[in-house]
Amino acid sequence: MPRKEIDLPYRVDHLSILDEEGKLDSSIEPLIPDEVLLKIHRTMILARRFDERMLILQRQGRIGTFAPIKGQEAQIGAAAVLEPDDWLVPSFREMPAELWRGKKMESILLLYGGYNEGGYVPEAVNNLPVAIPVGSQTLHAAGLAYAIKYRKQRQIAMTFFGDGATSEGDFHEAMNFSAVFQVPVVFVIQNNHWAISVPRSRQTHSKTLAQKALAYDMPGLQVDGNDVLAVYAGAKEAAERARAGGGPSLIECVTYRMSMHTTADDPKKYRTEEEVEAWIKRDPITRFQKYLTAKGLLTDDTIAAVDAEVQSEIKAAEERWAQQVEKALDPLDMFAHAFAEMPPHLLAQKEELRQELAGRKKAE
């Protein structure tokens, strides 16, 4: 059978603006107002300290399993390009982006404490709740973007997911649908090199994850995911393209999960300390602080002041969370919304829990 060669451009650009030593390529430095730069820095610090505090609360048994975010705070650069009425569609490791978009820390604690109320999103906030099934949120983002285009609105949707999600059918279906209908969605891969204990090399034979955009004829870009300036610049270009009717884009952020996959995981069983230490040297917060210090926006004293402020903010949020759990939330509500008519075995469980709670209250 005769064969015909198809000439396709096969190139994936990699964007890095601020290297791990804090050296800047000023020729491609994005124009970001100083107040936005400082807000990004503060939110990165807040996310890091809140993550550390949640790990302590989990070890104390006060909240359940969650996915730590240490090392992936530069995702805020992508969230920072969104306008208030755009849609954020997260997975389970986008707490920093959620904080940027106004989610309350006490709501996050409620969610990981097992309360449905933690997933509540205020009416005026266009954030979807955390998606736990791997990759399922990519379809939700594609659907939102289709609705935006159908209604001829200027919003966009941005969805985050990990490298493991690129092995899921949902990811490919969302990419294909979005490209066919040219909807305004930005796909952001957080390639942190590990999907639980499965390395990125076992997810795909592709040299990059960004090149998967080629199959769907959409722009694909790889960025240094620990460089918040590169994340911001890549996301801004993709967001502007989507808003102008240019369709979807895929961004691969090459980053690293410094901590465990979830608090139920032991990463020492599958990766080396040497690997982790190498990535600690590329810490996105340290790198960004060097940049801001060189610009005259930060000093050692202001960094310490920001740290103290966010610690106080976390403490206040924790106190509000404790009050909500103690006064406002009823564990029996977990039975309320699953069935129109509750089956007998759940009625029995509900009654058993009601009696146990009554007994505890009486004992107090």
Secondary structure, DSSP 8 states (H G I E B T S, - for coil): ------------EEE-SB-TT--B-GGG-----HHHHHHHHHHHHHHHHHHHHHHHHHHTTSS------TT-GGGHHHHTT--TTSEEE--SS-HHHHHHTT--HHHHHHHHTT-GGGG---TT--B-----STTHHHHHHHHHHHHHHHTT----EEEEEEGGGGGSHHHHHHHHHHHHHT--EEEEEEE-SEETTEEGGGT-SSS-SGGGGGGGTS-EEEEETT-HHHHHHHHHHHHHHHHTT---EEEEEE----S-SSTT--GGGTS-HHHHHHHHTT-HHHHHHHHHHHTTS--HHHHHHHHHHHHHHHHHHHHHHHHIIIII--GGGGGTTS-SS--HHHHHHHHHHHHHHHHHHHH-
